Each structure stands twice: as structure tokens, then as C-alpha cells.
Amino acid sequence: MTGLVPGLHGPMQRLRRRGAWMIRLPIAIFLILGGLLAVLPFFGLWMIPVGLLLIATDLPALQTPVAGAIIRGRRRVARFRRRWFG
């Protein structure tokens, strides 16, 4: 992901550090709550999975369900692309 947006490399490295849970948790909660306000212009449903990914970094109980959801989502996107774009 950071290869696609080089300006995010530094902040993403800081968020991924082991002791950064005190930063990740509030950001994740903000993203999830912001995703629930998807009717507002800035907020959107994209915020919910990003928040869940951040929380799953620190909560082992969420790692398996979130990883499974990512795998299912990628398969659905691939199937959709094959079906509609050849």
C-alpha cells in the first residue's frame, strides 16, 4: 500500500510499530465511528474496514475474521472483474 502512495510510507511505518497501539486504537475507533456516518460528505463506508484492520492489529480475536473477510472480498472483486471486464 505504501508503494502506491509514497507520502504515506513514514506515517504507516510509525503506525505499524509494536508500541503504537495507543495511537492505533483511537484512530481505529474514529474510523469505525466515521464509517457509520457515511451519509456525510467526508465520511464513508471505506472507513469501517480500515478501522477494523487497525484494531485487528492489536486484538488477536479479530485477526482471523478480518483476514477471512479480506480474502473473501478480494475473491469477489476478482470474480466481478472477470465477469464484467473479460
N, C-alpha and C positions, 0 to 999 in steps of 0.2 A: 504494500500500500504506500509506503513512504517513497518508493521508486517512482510512483505515478505523480506524487506531489512532493517535490524535493523540499519545499519550505516546511513541511510537517515532520521531517526527519528528527530534528532536535527535540521538539515537544513530545513526539511519540517515544523517543528513547527515554526521556525523563519519566513519562507515564508508565513505561514498562519495567522500570527498576523495581527491585524487590521491596523496598521500604516506602514506595509511593502509594500505598493503599489509602493513606489519609487524604491524598489528592484525588485518587481514582473514585473512591466511594461517593463523595459529594457530586462529582461530575456525572457519575453514572445515574445517581438519583435524579439530578437535574434533567438529564437527557430523557429518562423514562417519563418523568412528570411532564416535560415539554412535549413529548410524543403524544401524550394524552390530550394535549391542547392543539391538536393538528388542524383545527379549524382556523387558527390564527395564521397570518401570513408567514412569519419566520419559522414557526414550529411545524413539524411534520412527522409522519409516521416513521420516517427514516431514523428518528432519534431513539425509538424503542429498541431495535436490535443493537444499535451501537452501545446504548446504556447497559443492555443485558450482557454484551461481550465484555464490557469493563467490569461489571460485577462478577461475572464468571471467572475472571482472572483471580479473584480473591476468595470465592466461595466454591470449594470443590463439589458441593452437591449440585451446583448449576452447570458445571463444566460438561457433563455428559449430555444433558438435554439441549444445551445451547449448541454444542458441536453437532449433534444429530440434526437440529433444525437447520444449521448451516449446510450440512451435506444434502438434506432434502431440498433446500432452496436452490442450491446450485444445480441439482439434477433437474428440477422443474424448469429453471431458466434454460438449461441446455436443451431439454425436450421442446420447449417453446420456440427456441431459435431454430432448431432443426425443422420443426413443423412449419413455421412461417417464413423462414428465410433460406430454406434449402438445406 
